[in-house]
Amino acid sequence: MGKWILVTGASGGIGQAIAKQLAEEGYSLYLHFHQNKPAMDKLLAALSGYGGEYVPIQADLKQPDAYKKMVGNIFTIDGIVHASGISTYGLFTDLQDKEMMDLWSVHVHSMMCITRELLPKMLSKQSGNIIVITSIWGQVGAAMEVAYSAVKGAQISFVKALSKELAYNGIRVNAVAPGAIETNMLQSFSSEEMQIIEEEIPMGRVGRPKEVAESISFLLSEKSSYMTGQVLSLNGGWHM
């Protein structure tokens, strides 16, 4: 039987690219989404020719107990890719309590709870992979995205700490920290603002979702068998 991977946020631009990449490589997938059912239906149709099994799971990770619904639908697991994400943009002094709690719930609370609940299944196999899609802002911080930077930094600390705890059990924990990636998250920027961003990036362009997906493929594979606790910086040389 092929390996099973959970991808959270699978209906988003990066999540869809990851799902397609992993399906192409023969993985079966649990595909989490929140409210974008049309995108999930389209993704499932796109995956139908690959021959694996693909199980959609709907859950609102802003709700503190949503993780229970997710893990209740998962029976065997070989890896987790935490790709769910939301963002806010504005001055920290204008940040509302609910925005702050939603950022924490999606990026940190649900990530930790899902991992904690599924870990016994990996420990019983003495193998597994946990990968977190964090952000360049978790590494260097960003004005106007202070709370987002904070939760992304928390994800990196989680990866570094948990990797030490699980290394002897054959379970690897790593992260990918994308810079600017061509997804809906950039749609709020004008063409002029996007031009400025691209000029700041040494490689002269934003990244592509497939490039993130390929980094996930590498971290799940035996090609990275001696890597744990690491953060792959996928940013075209930006802000580093």
PyMOL commands that set and color helices and strands:
alter all, ss='L'
color gray80, all
select helices_A, chain A and resi 13-24+37-47+66-72+92-94+97-125+136-140+146-169+184-186+191-200+209-220+222-224
alter helices_A, ss='H'
color red, helices_A
select strands_A, chain A and resi 4-8+28-33+54-58+79-82+128-133+171-178+231-234
alter strands_A, ss='S'
color yellow, strands_A
deselect
rebuild
show_as cartoon
